[in-house]
Amino acid sequence: MLIPPDMRYKQGMPKPINKTCNSFREFYPYYLSEHQNRTCRRLHFAGSLLVLLIIAVSIVLAQLLWLLLLPVTGYGFAWAGHFFFEHNRPATFSHPFYSLLGDWVMFRDMLIGRIPL
């Protein structure tokens, strides 16, 4: 599979980790290196916040079908950030579980001010 030039490894970037991560602790620094663009991070934050809002509203209104919007909302915002602003390939494609966990850890880190919004 050919990777478009704007999604390839660039000089000075951390090298992508291999397919077998031993821990999330190893993965998270790489994950953060893939989210250096502020707009990309903000889109991740907005998508995660909307996911939480959809969950709350669907429970309060007993509209569980609204939960079907979760993947579209969460991934839609995040992938737009990667494709249009960060210009890299989302980690979801190579590390789906660590990437999902990374989204929520980064959300928390932005919420408490550890990572600039």
Biopython code that builds the backbone (N, CA, C, O; Angstrom):
import numpy as np
from Bio.PDB.StructureBuilder import StructureBuilder

atoms = [
    (1, "MET", "N", (0.837, -1.180, 0.000)),
    (1, "MET", "CA", (0.000, 0.000, 0.000)),
    (1, "MET", "C", (0.881, 1.243, 0.000)),
    (1, "MET", "O", (1.792, 1.358, 0.819)),
    (2, "LEU", "N", (0.621, 2.152, -0.893)),
    (2, "LEU", "CA", (1.387, 3.387, -0.962)),
    (2, "LEU", "C", (0.856, 4.395, 0.042)),
    (2, "LEU", "O", (-0.355, 4.555, 0.194)),
    (3, "ILE", "N", (1.763, 5.069, 0.720)),
    (3, "ILE", "CA", (1.389, 6.097, 1.678)),
    (3, "ILE", "C", (1.617, 7.452, 1.025)),
    (3, "ILE", "O", (2.713, 7.715, 0.528)),
    (4, "PRO", "N", (0.601, 8.326, 1.014)),
    (4, "PRO", "CA", (0.784, 9.645, 0.402)),
    (4, "PRO", "C", (1.944, 10.388, 1.051)),
    (4, "PRO", "O", (2.184, 10.221, 2.247)),
    (5, "PRO", "N", (2.674, 11.211, 0.284)),
    (5, "PRO", "CA", (3.842, 11.911, 0.815)),
    (5, "PRO", "C", (3.566, 12.722, 2.067)),
    (5, "PRO", "O", (4.424, 12.799, 2.946)),
    (6, "ASP", "N", (2.379, 13.335, 2.173)),
    (6, "ASP", "CA", (2.111, 14.162, 3.348)),
    (6, "ASP", "C", (1.809, 13.349, 4.596)),
    (6, "ASP", "O", (1.625, 13.922, 5.670)),
    (7, "MET", "N", (1.754, 12.025, 4.481)),
    (7, "MET", "CA", (1.511, 11.185, 5.645)),
    (7, "MET", "C", (2.722, 10.334, 5.994)),
    (7, "MET", "O", (2.658, 9.516, 6.912)),
    (8, "ARG", "N", (3.818, 10.512, 5.281)),
    (8, "ARG", "CA", (5.025, 9.743, 5.547)),
    (8, "ARG", "C", (5.818, 10.342, 6.694)),
    (8, "ARG", "O", (5.626, 11.494, 7.082)),
    (9, "TYR", "N", (6.705, 9.528, 7.217)),
    (9, "TYR", "CA", (7.615, 9.983, 8.264)),
    (9, "TYR", "C", (8.426, 11.158, 7.737)),
    (9, "TYR", "O", (8.948, 11.111, 6.623)),
    (10, "LYS", "N", (8.529, 12.216, 8.546)),
    (10, "LYS", "CA", (9.313, 13.383, 8.164)),
    (10, "LYS", "C", (10.515, 13.510, 9.080)),
    (10, "LYS", "O", (10.465, 13.112, 10.243)),
    (11, "GLN", "N", (11.598, 14.068, 8.551)),
    (11, "GLN", "CA", (12.824, 14.281, 9.324)),
    (11, "GLN", "C", (12.512, 15.015, 10.622)),
    (11, "GLN", "O", (11.798, 16.017, 10.615)),
    (12, "GLY", "N", (13.043, 14.521, 11.726)),
    (12, "GLY", "CA", (12.864, 15.162, 13.018)),
    (12, "GLY", "C", (11.669, 14.641, 13.804)),
    (12, "GLY", "O", (11.564, 14.880, 15.007)),
    (13, "MET", "N", (10.773, 13.936, 13.136)),
    (13, "MET", "CA", (9.631, 13.355, 13.850)),
    (13, "MET", "C", (10.075, 12.064, 14.518)),
    (13, "MET", "O", (10.981, 11.390, 14.029)),
    (14, "PRO", "N", (9.441, 11.714, 15.636)),
    (14, "PRO", "CA", (9.758, 10.412, 16.215)),
    (14, "PRO", "C", (9.394, 9.321, 15.225)),
    (14, "PRO", "O", (8.365, 9.408, 14.554)),
    (15, "LYS", "N", (10.211, 8.316, 15.129)),
    (15, "LYS", "CA", (9.900, 7.218, 14.210)),
    (15, "LYS", "C", (8.682, 6.466, 14.710)),
    (15, "LYS", "O", (8.516, 6.266, 15.914)),
    (16, "PRO", "N", (7.829, 6.047, 13.783)),
    (16, "PRO", "CA", (6.666, 5.279, 14.199)),
    (16, "PRO", "C", (7.105, 4.023, 14.955)),
    (16, "PRO", "O", (8.111, 3.395, 14.625)),
    (17, "ILE", "N", (6.322, 3.678, 15.975)),
    (17, "ILE", "CA", (6.659, 2.504, 16.755)),
    (17, "ILE", "C", (6.277, 1.261, 15.986)),
    (17, "ILE", "O", (5.462, 1.313, 15.065)),
    (18, "ASN", "N", (6.869, 0.140, 16.368)),
    (18, "ASN", "CA", (6.569, -1.096, 15.650)),
    (18, "ASN", "C", (5.165, -1.574, 15.999)),
    (18, "ASN", "O", (4.502, -1.007, 16.867)),
    (19, "LYS", "N", (4.731, -2.602, 15.326)),
    (19, "LYS", "CA", (3.365, -3.095, 15.480)),
    (19, "LYS", "C", (3.085, -3.666, 16.868)),
    (19, "LYS", "O", (1.929, -3.733, 17.286)),
    (20, "THR", "N", (4.127, -4.076, 17.581)),
    (20, "THR", "CA", (3.909, -4.688, 18.884)),
    (20, "THR", "C", (4.350, -3.737, 19.994)),
    (20, "THR", "O", (5.531, -3.669, 20.335)),
    (21, "CYS", "N", (3.408, -3.021, 20.540)),
    (21, "CYS", "CA", (3.672, -2.145, 21.680)),
    (21, "CYS", "C", (3.587, -2.986, 22.935)),
    (21, "CYS", "O", (2.677, -3.800, 23.097)),
    (22, "ASN", "N", (4.534, -2.783, 23.810)),
    (22, "ASN", "CA", (4.507, -3.529, 25.056)),
    (22, "ASN", "C", (3.599, -2.896, 26.095)),
    (22, "ASN", "O", (3.124, -3.577, 27.003)),
    (23, "SER", "N", (3.356, -1.605, 25.971)),
    (23, "SER", "CA", (2.514, -0.933, 26.959)),
    (23, "SER", "C", (2.001, 0.390, 26.399)),
    (23, "SER", "O", (2.522, 0.926, 25.420)),
    (24, "PHE", "N", (0.971, 0.887, 27.052)),
    (24, "PHE", "CA", (0.455, 2.198, 26.692)),
    (24, "PHE", "C", (1.490, 3.263, 27.025)),
    (24, "PHE", "O", (1.587, 4.277, 26.335)),
    (25, "ARG", "N", (2.262, 3.035, 28.077)),
    (25, "ARG", "CA", (3.316, 3.979, 28.473)),
    (25, "ARG", "C", (4.316, 4.185, 27.322)),
    (25, "ARG", "O", (4.815, 5.295, 27.135)),
    (26, "GLU", "N", (4.604, 3.149, 26.568)),
    (26, "GLU", "CA", (5.489, 3.267, 25.397)),
    (26, "GLU", "C", (4.788, 3.990, 24.250)),
    (26, "GLU", "O", (5.417, 4.740, 23.503)),
    (27, "PHE", "N", (3.505, 3.766, 24.118)),
    (27, "PHE", "CA", (2.747, 4.300, 22.999)),
    (27, "PHE", "C", (2.432, 5.789, 23.142)),
    (27, "PHE", "O", (2.485, 6.516, 22.151)),
    (28, "TYR", "N", (2.106, 6.260, 24.342)),
    (28, "TYR", "CA", (1.586, 7.609, 24.533)),
    (28, "TYR", "C", (2.521, 8.720, 24.046)),
    (28, "TYR", "O", (2.033, 9.669, 23.431)),
    (29, "PRO", "N", (3.840, 8.659, 24.284)),
    (29, "PRO", "CA", (4.699, 9.725, 23.719)),
    (29, "PRO", "C", (4.619, 9.798, 22.193)),
    (29, "PRO", "O", (4.608, 10.887, 21.618)),
    (30, "TYR", "N", (4.565, 8.638, 21.546)),
    (30, "TYR", "CA", (4.398, 8.625, 20.089)),
    (30, "TYR", "C", (3.050, 9.242, 19.716)),
    (30, "TYR", "O", (2.961, 10.039, 18.782)),
    (31, "TYR", "N", (2.013, 8.871, 20.447)),
    (31, "TYR", "CA", (0.672, 9.403, 20.196)),
    (31, "TYR", "C", (0.680, 10.931, 20.278)),
    (31, "TYR", "O", (0.118, 11.607, 19.416)),
    (32, "LEU", "N", (1.318, 11.468, 21.316)),
    (32, "LEU", "CA", (1.388, 12.924, 21.466)),
    (32, "LEU", "C", (2.174, 13.574, 20.334)),
    (32, "LEU", "O", (1.854, 14.685, 19.911)),
    (33, "SER", "N", (3.198, 12.886, 19.846)),
    (33, "SER", "CA", (3.989, 13.448, 18.745)),
    (33, "SER", "C", (3.163, 13.552, 17.462)),
    (33, "SER", "O", (3.490, 14.337, 16.572)),
    (34, "GLU", "N", (2.114, 12.773, 17.374)),
    (34, "GLU", "CA", (1.217, 12.810, 16.220)),
    (34, "GLU", "C", (0.115, 13.846, 16.384)),
    (34, "GLU", "O", (-0.764, 13.959, 15.530)),
    (35, "HIS", "N", (0.158, 14.609, 17.485)),
    (35, "HIS", "CA", (-0.859, 15.624, 17.780)),
    (35, "HIS", "C", (-0.191, 16.940, 18.162)),
    (35, "HIS", "O", (-0.519, 17.527, 19.193)),
    (36, "GLN", "N", (0.732, 17.398, 17.348)),
    (36, "GLN", "CA", (1.444, 18.637, 17.635)),
    (36, "GLN", "C", (0.676, 19.875, 17.162)),
    (36, "GLN", "O", (0.889, 20.973, 17.675)),
    (37, "ASN", "N", (-0.194, 19.701, 16.206)),
    (37, "ASN", "CA", (-0.963, 20.818, 15.674)),
    (37, "ASN", "C", (-2.103, 21.169, 16.633)),
    (37, "ASN", "O", (-2.902, 20.308, 17.001)),
    (38, "ARG", "N", (-2.169, 22.425, 17.026)),
    (38, "ARG", "CA", (-3.164, 22.866, 18.011)),
    (38, "ARG", "C", (-4.602, 22.660, 17.509)),
    (38, "ARG", "O", (-5.467, 22.257, 18.286)),
    (39, "THR", "N", (-4.863, 22.924, 16.249)),
    (39, "THR", "CA", (-6.216, 22.745, 15.714)),
    (39, "THR", "C", (-6.609, 21.275, 15.738)),
    (39, "THR", "O", (-7.755, 20.943, 16.040)),
    (40, "CYS", "N", (-5.678, 20.405, 15.426)),
    (40, "CYS", "CA", (-5.946, 18.966, 15.489)),
    (40, "CYS", "C", (-6.328, 18.569, 16.915)),
    (40, "CYS", "O", (-7.303, 17.847, 17.124)),
    (41, "ARG", "N", (-5.553, 19.045, 17.896)),
    (41, "ARG", "CA", (-5.861, 18.725, 19.297)),
    (41, "ARG", "C", (-7.226, 19.283, 19.695)),
    (41, "ARG", "O", (-7.988, 18.628, 20.405)),
    (42, "ARG", "N", (-7.527, 20.481, 19.239)),
    (42, "ARG", "CA", (-8.820, 21.086, 19.573)),
    (42, "ARG", "C", (-9.979, 20.289, 18.968)),
    (42, "ARG", "O", (-11.022, 20.129, 19.601)),
    (43, "LEU", "N", (-9.797, 19.797, 17.763)),
    (43, "LEU", "CA", (-10.832, 18.964, 17.148)),
    (43, "LEU", "C", (-11.003, 17.664, 17.917)),
    (43, "LEU", "O", (-12.129, 17.199, 18.094)),
    (44, "HIS", "N", (-9.905, 17.065, 18.379)),
    (44, "HIS", "CA", (-10.000, 15.873, 19.224)),
    (44, "HIS", "C", (-10.790, 16.192, 20.493)),
    (44, "HIS", "O", (-11.673, 15.434, 20.896)),
    (45, "PHE", "N", (-10.464, 17.313, 21.110)),
    (45, "PHE", "CA", (-11.127, 17.716, 22.346)),
    (45, "PHE", "C", (-12.626, 17.910, 22.106)),
    (45, "PHE", "O", (-13.453, 17.417, 22.873)),
    (46, "ALA", "N", (-12.966, 18.630, 21.040)),
    (46, "ALA", "CA", (-14.377, 18.877, 20.721)),
    (46, "ALA", "C", (-15.124, 17.574, 20.461)),
    (46, "ALA", "O", (-16.242, 17.390, 20.941)),
    (47, "GLY", "N", (-14.510, 16.673, 19.704)),
    (47, "GLY", "CA", (-15.145, 15.387, 19.424)),
    (47, "GLY", "C", (-15.371, 14.580, 20.689)),
    (47, "GLY", "O", (-16.434, 13.984, 20.864)),
    (48, "SER", "N", (-14.383, 14.555, 21.571)),
    (48, "SER", "CA", (-14.519, 13.810, 22.828)),
    (48, "SER", "C", (-15.590, 14.424, 23.718)),
    (48, "SER", "O", (-16.383, 13.711, 24.333)),
    (49, "LEU", "N", (-15.608, 15.743, 23.780)),
    (49, "LEU", "CA", (-16.620, 16.430, 24.579)),
    (49, "LEU", "C", (-18.027, 16.148, 24.045)),
    (49, "LEU", "O", (-18.956, 15.915, 24.818)),
    (50, "LEU", "N", (-18.175, 16.171, 22.730)),
    (50, "LEU", "CA", (-19.474, 15.858, 22.125)),
    (50, "LEU", "C", (-19.885, 14.414, 22.384)),
    (50, "LEU", "O", (-21.065, 14.130, 22.587)),
    (51, "VAL", "N", (-18.925, 13.509, 22.379)),
    (51, "VAL", "CA", (-19.220, 12.104, 22.693)),
    (51, "VAL", "C", (-19.808, 12.007, 24.102)),
    (51, "VAL", "O", (-20.818, 11.334, 24.309)),
    (52, "LEU", "N", (-19.181, 12.675, 25.065)),
    (52, "LEU", "CA", (-19.697, 12.652, 26.440)),
    (52, "LEU", "C", (-21.092, 13.273, 26.521)),
    (52, "LEU", "O", (-21.962, 12.778, 27.238)),
    (53, "LEU", "N", (-21.292, 14.353, 25.784)),
    (53, "LEU", "CA", (-22.596, 15.017, 25.768)),
    (53, "LEU", "C", (-23.671, 14.108, 25.163)),
    (53, "LEU", "O", (-24.778, 14.015, 25.693)),
    (54, "ILE", "N", (-23.349, 13.450, 24.073)),
    (54, "ILE", "CA", (-24.310, 12.542, 23.432)),
    (54, "ILE", "C", (-24.672, 11.400, 24.375)),
    (54, "ILE", "O", (-25.838, 11.013, 24.459)),
    (55, "ILE", "N", (-23.687, 10.860, 25.080)),
    (55, "ILE", "CA", (-23.958, 9.778, 26.039)),
    (55, "ILE", "C", (-24.919, 10.283, 27.121)),
    (55, "ILE", "O", (-25.912, 9.625, 27.432)),
    (56, "ALA", "N", (-24.618, 11.445, 27.685)),
    (56, "ALA", "CA", (-25.464, 11.985, 28.756)),
    (56, "ALA", "C", (-26.886, 12.252, 28.273)),
    (56, "ALA", "O", (-27.854, 11.865, 28.927)),
    (57, "VAL", "N", (-27.005, 12.909, 27.137)),
    (57, "VAL", "CA", (-28.339, 13.254, 26.623)),
    (57, "VAL", "C", (-29.115, 11.997, 26.246)),
    (57, "VAL", "O", (-30.318, 11.920, 26.498)),
    (58, "SER", "N", (-28.459, 11.025, 25.655)),
    (58, "SER", "CA", (-29.169, 9.805, 25.260)),
    (58, "SER", "C", (-29.672, 9.037, 26.485)),
    (58, "SER", "O", (-30.732, 8.414, 26.436)),
    (59, "ILE", "N", (-28.916, 9.082, 27.580)),
    (59, "ILE", "CA", (-29.364, 8.418, 28.807)),
    (59, "ILE", "C", (-30.523, 9.192, 29.436)),
    (59, "ILE", "O", (-31.535, 8.602, 29.814)),
    (60, "VAL", "N", (-30.373, 10.501, 29.546)),
    (60, "VAL", "CA", (-31.421, 11.327, 30.169)),
    (60, "VAL", "C", (-32.731, 11.231, 29.387)),
    (60, "VAL", "O", (-33.805, 11.132, 29.980)),
    (61, "LEU", "N", (-32.640, 11.261, 28.070)),
    (61, "LEU", "CA", (-33.848, 11.215, 27.238)),
    (61, "LEU", "C", (-34.273, 9.799, 26.872)),
    (61, "LEU", "O", (-35.266, 9.606, 26.171)),
    (62, "ALA", "N", (-33.519, 8.810, 27.347)),
    (62, "ALA", "CA", (-33.788, 7.395, 27.037)),
    (62, "ALA", "C", (-33.846, 7.161, 25.529)),
    (62, "ALA", "O", (-34.698, 6.424, 25.032)),
    (63, "GLN", "N", (-32.940, 7.789, 24.827)),
    (63, "GLN", "CA", (-32.826, 7.640, 23.367)),
    (63, "GLN", "C", (-31.521, 6.921, 23.047)),
    (63, "GLN", "O", (-30.562, 7.535, 22.582)),
    (64, "LEU", "N", (-31.494, 5.640, 23.295)),
    (64, "LEU", "CA", (-30.255, 4.883, 23.145)),
    (64, "LEU", "C", (-29.772, 4.790, 21.696)),
    (64, "LEU", "O", (-28.597, 4.515, 21.454)),
    (65, "LEU", "N", (-30.652, 5.014, 20.750)),
    (65, "LEU", "CA", (-30.227, 5.012, 19.346)),
    (65, "LEU", "C", (-29.237, 6.133, 19.054)),
    (65, "LEU", "O", (-28.450, 6.046, 18.111)),
    (66, "TRP", "N", (-29.279, 7.186, 19.866)),
    (66, "TRP", "CA", (-28.337, 8.290, 19.680)),
    (66, "TRP", "C", (-26.904, 7.824, 19.882)),
    (66, "TRP", "O", (-25.969, 8.458, 19.392)),
    (67, "LEU", "N", (-26.727, 6.725, 20.596)),
    (67, "LEU", "CA", (-25.378, 6.201, 20.837)),
    (67, "LEU", "C", (-24.702, 5.769, 19.532)),
    (67, "LEU", "O", (-23.481, 5.631, 19.472)),
    (68, "LEU", "N", (-25.507, 5.559, 18.497)),
    (68, "LEU", "CA", (-24.937, 5.217, 17.194)),
    (68, "LEU", "C", (-24.131, 6.377, 16.610)),
    (68, "LEU", "O", (-23.319, 6.180, 15.705)),
    (69, "LEU", "N", (-24.353, 7.574, 17.122)),
    (69, "LEU", "CA", (-23.613, 8.746, 16.656)),
    (69, "LEU", "C", (-22.194, 8.824, 17.237)),
    (69, "LEU", "O", (-21.366, 9.593, 16.748)),
    (70, "LEU", "N", (-21.916, 8.041, 18.263)),
    (70, "LEU", "CA", (-20.629, 8.159, 18.950)),
    (70, "LEU", "C", (-19.419, 7.970, 18.040)),
    (70, "LEU", "O", (-18.537, 8.829, 18.032)),
    (71, "PRO", "N", (-19.338, 6.882, 17.273)),
    (71, "PRO", "CA", (-18.142, 6.722, 16.431)),
    (71, "PRO", "C", (-18.007, 7.816, 15.375)),
    (71, "PRO", "O", (-16.904, 8.290, 15.102)),
    (72, "VAL", "N", (-19.115, 8.208, 14.792)),
    (72, "VAL", "CA", (-19.080, 9.250, 13.755)),
    (72, "VAL", "C", (-18.598, 10.568, 14.354)),
    (72, "VAL", "O", (-17.783, 11.269, 13.755)),
    (73, "THR", "N", (-19.100, 10.892, 15.522)),
    (73, "THR", "CA", (-18.733, 12.148, 16.172)),
    (73, "THR", "C", (-17.278, 12.129, 16.622)),
    (73, "THR", "O", (-16.505, 13.022, 16.273)),
    (74, "GLY", "N", (-16.909, 11.125, 17.385)),
    (74, "GLY", "CA", (-15.547, 11.055, 17.914)),
    (74, "GLY", "C", (-14.494, 10.952, 16.831)),
    (74, "GLY", "O", (-13.551, 11.742, 16.792)),
    (75, "TYR", "N", (-14.656, 9.980, 15.954)),
    (75, "TYR", "CA", (-13.661, 9.785, 14.901)),
    (75, "TYR", "C", (-13.742, 10.861, 13.826)),
    (75, "TYR", "O", (-12.720, 11.230, 13.248)),
    (76, "GLY", "N", (-14.921, 11.364, 13.554)),
    (76, "GLY", "CA", (-15.069, 12.401, 12.529)),
    (76, "GLY", "C", (-14.246, 13.639, 12.835)),
    (76, "GLY", "O", (-13.510, 14.132, 11.981)),
    (77, "PHE", "N", (-14.373, 14.135, 14.050)),
    (77, "PHE", "CA", (-13.607, 15.320, 14.446)),
    (77, "PHE", "C", (-12.109, 15.016, 14.455)),
    (77, "PHE", "O", (-11.307, 15.795, 13.942)),
    (78, "ALA", "N", (-11.742, 13.877, 15.042)),
    (78, "ALA", "CA", (-10.318, 13.527, 15.154)),
    (78, "ALA", "C", (-9.681, 13.344, 13.774)),
    (78, "ALA", "O", (-8.599, 13.870, 13.510)),
    (79, "TRP", "N", (-10.348, 12.606, 12.910)),
    (79, "TRP", "CA", (-9.762, 12.345, 11.598)),
    (79, "TRP", "C", (-9.689, 13.604, 10.758)),
    (79, "TRP", "O", (-8.748, 13.770, 9.982)),
    (80, "ALA", "N", (-10.661, 14.495, 10.895)),
    (80, "ALA", "CA", (-10.578, 15.781, 10.190)),
    (80, "ALA", "C", (-9.325, 16.530, 10.639)),
    (80, "ALA", "O", (-8.630, 17.135, 9.823)),
    (81, "GLY", "N", (-9.045, 16.486, 11.925)),
    (81, "GLY", "CA", (-7.838, 17.130, 12.444)),
    (81, "GLY", "C", (-6.570, 16.550, 11.856)),
    (81, "GLY", "O", (-5.637, 17.283, 11.528)),
    (82, "HIS", "N", (-6.535, 15.234, 11.723)),
    (82, "HIS", "CA", (-5.338, 14.595, 11.163)),
    (82, "HIS", "C", (-5.195, 14.859, 9.667)),
    (82, "HIS", "O", (-4.109, 15.198, 9.197)),
    (83, "PHE", "N", (-6.270, 14.708, 8.930)),
    (83, "PHE", "CA", (-6.186, 14.823, 7.477)),
    (83, "PHE", "C", (-6.001, 16.267, 7.003)),
    (83, "PHE", "O", (-5.276, 16.505, 6.038)),
    (84, "PHE", "N", (-6.644, 17.230, 7.664)),
    (84, "PHE", "CA", (-6.616, 18.604, 7.176)),
    (84, "PHE", "C", (-5.636, 19.526, 7.895)),
    (84, "PHE", "O", (-5.251, 20.557, 7.345)),
    (85, "PHE", "N", (-5.230, 19.181, 9.095)),
    (85, "PHE", "CA", (-4.357, 20.078, 9.857)),
    (85, "PHE", "C", (-3.024, 19.436, 10.244)),
    (85, "PHE", "O", (-1.969, 20.041, 10.053)),
    (86, "GLU", "N", (-3.064, 18.233, 10.779)),
    (86, "GLU", "CA", (-1.831, 17.557, 11.214)),
    (86, "GLU", "C", (-1.116, 16.917, 10.020)),
    (86, "GLU", "O", (0.106, 16.766, 10.031)),
    (87, "HIS", "N", (-1.875, 16.547, 9.006)),
    (87, "HIS", "CA", (-1.351, 15.922, 7.786)),
    (87, "HIS", "C", (-0.582, 14.637, 8.087)),
    (87, "HIS", "O", (0.532, 14.426, 7.607)),
    (88, "ASN", "N", (-1.212, 13.791, 8.892)),
    (88, "ASN", "CA", (-0.637, 12.473, 9.154)),
    (88, "ASN", "C", (-1.753, 11.443, 9.242)),
    (88, "ASN", "O", (-2.937, 11.774, 9.169)),
    (89, "ARG", "N", (-1.359, 10.223, 9.397)),
    (89, "ARG", "CA", (-2.314, 9.116, 9.442)),
    (89, "ARG", "C", (-2.713, 8.862, 10.888)),
    (89, "ARG", "O", (-1.836, 8.682, 11.733)),
    (90, "PRO", "N", (-4.002, 8.842, 11.202)),
    (90, "PRO", "CA", (-4.426, 8.604, 12.579)),
    (90, "PRO", "C", (-3.884, 7.272, 13.118)),
    (90, "PRO", "O", (-3.853, 6.267, 12.407)),
    (91, "ALA", "N", (-3.464, 7.286, 14.371)),
    (91, "ALA", "CA", (-2.926, 6.086, 15.011)),
    (91, "ALA", "C", (-3.986, 4.998, 15.146)),
    (91, "ALA", "O", (-3.658, 3.839, 15.399)),
    (92, "THR", "N", (-5.243, 5.365, 14.981)),
    (92, "THR", "CA", (-6.340, 4.397, 15.060)),
    (92, "THR", "C", (-6.138, 3.235, 14.101)),
    (92, "THR", "O", (-6.507, 2.102, 14.409)),
    (93, "PHE", "N", (-5.556, 3.510, 12.945)),
    (93, "PHE", "CA", (-5.403, 2.476, 11.936)),
    (93, "PHE", "C", (-4.361, 1.423, 12.312)),
    (93, "PHE", "O", (-4.470, 0.273, 11.886)),
    (94, "SER", "N", (-3.366, 1.791, 13.093)),
    (94, "SER", "CA", (-2.331, 0.828, 13.455)),
    (94, "SER", "C", (-2.431, 0.343, 14.897)),
    (94, "SER", "O", (-1.985, -0.761, 15.208)),
    (95, "HIS", "N", (-3.006, 1.149, 15.775)),
    (95, "HIS", "CA", (-3.124, 0.796, 17.200)),
    (95, "HIS", "C", (-4.488, 1.239, 17.727)),
    (95, "HIS", "O", (-4.566, 2.209, 18.481)),
    (96, "PRO", "N", (-5.561, 0.551, 17.347)),
    (96, "PRO", "CA", (-6.904, 1.031, 17.671)),
    (96, "PRO", "C", (-7.188, 1.179, 19.168)),
    (96, "PRO", "O", (-7.792, 2.170, 19.577)),
    (97, "PHE", "N", (-6.772, 0.228, 19.981)),
    (97, "PHE", "CA", (-7.100, 0.292, 21.411)),
    (97, "PHE", "C", (-6.253, 1.330, 22.132)),
    (97, "PHE", "O", (-6.773, 2.118, 22.922)),
    (98, "TYR", "N", (-4.946, 1.334, 21.865)),
    (98, "TYR", "CA", (-4.077, 2.341, 22.472)),
    (98, "TYR", "C", (-4.459, 3.737, 22.000)),
    (98, "TYR", "O", (-4.370, 4.696, 22.766)),
    (99, "SER", "N", (-4.876, 3.857, 20.765)),
    (99, "SER", "CA", (-5.268, 5.155, 20.226)),
    (99, "SER", "C", (-6.522, 5.678, 20.923)),
    (99, "SER", "O", (-6.596, 6.858, 21.268)),
    (100, "LEU", "N", (-7.497, 4.813, 21.129)),
    (100, "LEU", "CA", (-8.712, 5.220, 21.826)),
    (100, "LEU", "C", (-8.383, 5.650, 23.257)),
    (100, "LEU", "O", (-8.884, 6.668, 23.734)),
    (101, "LEU", "N", (-7.554, 4.887, 23.926)),
    (101, "LEU", "CA", (-7.128, 5.254, 25.273)),
    (101, "LEU", "C", (-6.352, 6.573, 25.243)),
    (101, "LEU", "O", (-6.531, 7.429, 26.109)),
    (102, "GLY", "N", (-5.486, 6.726, 24.230)),
    (102, "GLY", "CA", (-4.722, 7.964, 24.076)),
    (102, "GLY", "C", (-5.619, 9.177, 23.904)),
    (102, "GLY", "O", (-5.321, 10.249, 24.429)),
    (103, "ASP", "N", (-6.724, 9.018, 23.168)),
    (103, "ASP", "CA", (-7.677, 10.118, 22.992)),
    (103, "ASP", "C", (-8.187, 10.606, 24.346)),
    (103, "ASP", "O", (-8.254, 11.810, 24.596)),
    (104, "TRP", "N", (-8.541, 9.674, 25.205)),
    (104, "TRP", "CA", (-9.122, 10.055, 26.492)),
    (104, "TRP", "C", (-8.069, 10.565, 27.472)),
    (104, "TRP", "O", (-8.355, 11.448, 28.280)),
    (105, "VAL", "N", (-6.868, 10.026, 27.410)),
    (105, "VAL", "CA", (-5.798, 10.540, 28.273)),
    (105, "VAL", "C", (-5.429, 11.957, 27.819)),
    (105, "VAL", "O", (-5.229, 12.841, 28.653)),
    (106, "MET", "N", (-5.338, 12.177, 26.505)),
    (106, "MET", "CA", (-5.032, 13.512, 25.999)),
    (106, "MET", "C", (-6.174, 14.481, 26.334)),
    (106, "MET", "O", (-5.918, 15.640, 26.664)),
    (107, "PHE", "N", (-7.418, 14.025, 26.255)),
    (107, "PHE", "CA", (-8.573, 14.854, 26.627)),
    (107, "PHE", "C", (-8.431, 15.304, 28.083)),
    (107, "PHE", "O", (-8.592, 16.483, 28.397)),
    (108, "ARG", "N", (-8.127, 14.350, 28.965)),
    (108, "ARG", "CA", (-7.930, 14.696, 30.372)),
    (108, "ARG", "C", (-6.776, 15.676, 30.546)),
    (108, "ARG", "O", (-6.884, 16.651, 31.290)),
    (109, "ASP", "N", (-5.667, 15.408, 29.849)),
    (109, "ASP", "CA", (-4.498, 16.287, 29.962)),
    (109, "ASP", "C", (-4.797, 17.707, 29.472)),
    (109, "ASP", "O", (-4.280, 18.677, 30.026)),
    (110, "MET", "N", (-5.627, 17.829, 28.440)),
    (110, "MET", "CA", (-6.024, 19.162, 27.973)),
    (110, "MET", "C", (-6.992, 19.810, 28.952)),
    (110, "MET", "O", (-6.936, 21.019, 29.181)),
    (111, "LEU", "N", (-7.872, 19.016, 29.525)),
    (111, "LEU", "CA", (-8.846, 19.526, 30.477)),
    (111, "LEU", "C", (-8.175, 20.097, 31.724)),
    (111, "LEU", "O", (-8.628, 21.106, 32.265)),
    (112, "ILE", "N", (-7.103, 19.459, 32.181)),
    (112, "ILE", "CA", (-6.434, 19.931, 33.402)),
    (112, "ILE", "C", (-5.275, 20.885, 33.100)),
    (112, "ILE", "O", (-4.595, 21.344, 34.018)),
    (113, "GLY", "N", (-5.049, 21.184, 31.818)),
    (113, "GLY", "CA", (-4.044, 22.158, 31.440)),
    (113, "GLY", "C", (-2.642, 21.612, 31.258)),
    (113, "GLY", "O", (-1.702, 22.388, 31.088)),
    (114, "ARG", "N", (-2.478, 20.314, 31.289)),
    (114, "ARG", "CA", (-1.159, 19.710, 31.077)),
    (114, "ARG", "C", (-0.716, 19.834, 29.619)),
    (114, "ARG", "O", (0.475, 19.939, 29.327)),
    (115, "ILE", "N", (-1.696, 19.820, 28.710)),
    (115, "ILE", "CA", (-1.439, 20.003, 27.277)),
    (115, "ILE", "C", (-2.230, 21.239, 26.849)),
    (115, "ILE", "O", (-3.418, 21.342, 27.156)),
    (116, "PRO", "N", (-1.589, 22.183, 26.142)),
    (116, "PRO", "CA", (-2.309, 23.400, 25.731)),
    (116, "PRO", "C", (-3.441, 23.093, 24.759)),
    (116, "PRO", "O", (-3.298, 22.289, 23.838)),
    (117, "LEU", "N", (-4.562, 23.754, 24.990)),
    (117, "LEU", "CA", (-5.724, 23.604, 24.114)),
    (117, "LEU", "C", (-5.624, 24.477, 22.904)),
    (117, "LEU", "O", (-6.522, 24.471, 22.062)),
]
sb = StructureBuilder()
sb.init_structure("model")
sb.init_model(0)
sb.init_chain("A")
sb.init_seg("    ")
for serial, (resi, resn, name, xyz) in enumerate(atoms, 1):
    if name == "N":
        sb.init_residue(resn, " ", resi, " ")
    sb.init_atom(name, np.array(xyz, "f"), 0.0, 1.0, " ", f" {name:<3s}", serial, name[0])
structure = sb.get_structure()
